[in-house]
Amino acid sequence: MFNFKCNCSRFGYSIQLNFTPGDNVVITACNLQLQTENCGSSYLAIPDGVYVIKYSVSPNDVVYVEYNHLRISKALNRYRKALCDLDLSDCEPSKKVKDKLNQLNTIKSYLDAAVAKVETCHEIQKGMSLYNYAIKLLNKLECKNC
């Protein structure tokens, strides 16, 4: 039996899901206890942030793995929408479009660096700082704080 535990550090609690090998486990806002109503019929999006995932196989005190995961789905969707909004063609773009494309490349690099800091370097605070800065740049690009 596998023992999956998500320490959702953003929310200050952990959830334990038990399943056996071969099970198809779908993690939703409901089984992470982020959503308590309409479970089974509609689901809220799981928020971006750091999720500390621990899983073990019996004997649990000997065989276990801990993994930091930085979920950036919402940020990536915003980034991709900004790419869709660009007027790109198969020729050299205008200076304005090129500047915006450069800004988007910078934002994507910050998101990639944030994931690397959290998942590879195990530097959660630095990763979240980079993620938050990328969101700040996205807000500026979208003129949400203009």
N, C-alpha and C positions, 0 to 999 in steps of 0.2 A: 504494500500500500504506500502510495506517495502522500506526503504531507506538505501542502503548499501553504505558506504563510506570507501574506502581504503586509509589511509594515508600512502603511501609508503615512509616511512621515509628515506630509502636508496636513493630515487630519488628526494626527496624534493617537492613533489606535491601530491595532492589527487585526486581521481577519485570517481565519484558518479554514482552508478548503481541503477535504480529504477525498481522494479518488484513487482508483486502481489503474495499473498500466493498461493502456488501450482505451481508456475513457476519453471522450471528446469533451474537454472542459472549456466552456465559454465563460469568460470573465466579464461580468456586466456591472453596472452601477448598483444593481440590486444585491448581487452576492458580495459586493464590497461594502454594502450597507450605506452607500451614498444616496440611495433612493429607497424609499419605504412604501410608496404608493404606486399602483398600476404595474407592479412587477408581473411579467408574463405577457403584458399586452403592449406596453411602450417603455422605452428605456431612455434615461438621460445619458448624455455624453459623459464619459469618464474624463475628468479634468486633466489638463497638462500638469506635470510636476514630477517629483521624484517618488518612485515606488521601490521600496526595498523588498525584494522577493527572496524568500528563503524556502528551499524545499529539501525534503529529506526522504530517505528510503529506509525502511526498518533494517537494522537497528538505528533508530533516529539519532542516537548520541554519537554514532560513528560515521555514518554516511549522510552528509548534508552539504548543500551549496547555498551561498548567499550571493545575490546579484542585485546591483543597483541599476534601475531602469529610469531614464528620463523620458517621459512621454511628452512629445511635442506635436501631436496631431493637430491641435487647434491652430498653433502657430504656423505649421506647414500649410494648412488649408488657407490661411490668410496670405501667406507668401505666394502660393499658387494662384490665388485669385488676383493678386497684384500682377503676376505674370500674364494672366489672361487679359487683364485690362490694358496691357501695353499694346501699342499699335506697331507690332513687329512685322517685317516682311523679309523676303530673301535678298535684301540689299542693305547697304549701310544705313543705320537709323539716324534720325536727326540728333542733334546734340542733347536736346531735352530728353528724348527717349533713351539715348545712350547713358545719360547721367542717372536716370531712374533704374536702368538695367544694372549699372554699377552699384547703386544703393542696394538693390535686391540681392546681388551677388555677395555684398558685404553682410547683409542680414542672414543669408543662408550659411555663410561661413561662421558667423557667431552661433547660429543654431547647431551646426555640426560640431563646433568647438565645445559647446555646452554639453552635448551628448558625450563627447569624448572625455571631458573632465569628470562627468558623473560615472559613466559606465566603465571606462578604461583606467583612468587615473584615480578613481575613488575620491575625488575632491568635490563633494556635493555642494558646498557653499559657493565655490568658484564657478561650478557649472550653473547653479541657479542665478548667480550674478550675470553671467554671460547670457543666459536665457532671458532674464529680465531686461537686459540692455537691448537684445534683439527685438523684444516686444516694444520697447520704447522707440526704436528705430522704425518699426512697422507702423506704430501709431503716428509718428511724425510723417512718414511717407503717405499714409492715408489721411493725413490732416485731422486726426482725431483730437489732437491737443493744440491745434493752430490758434 
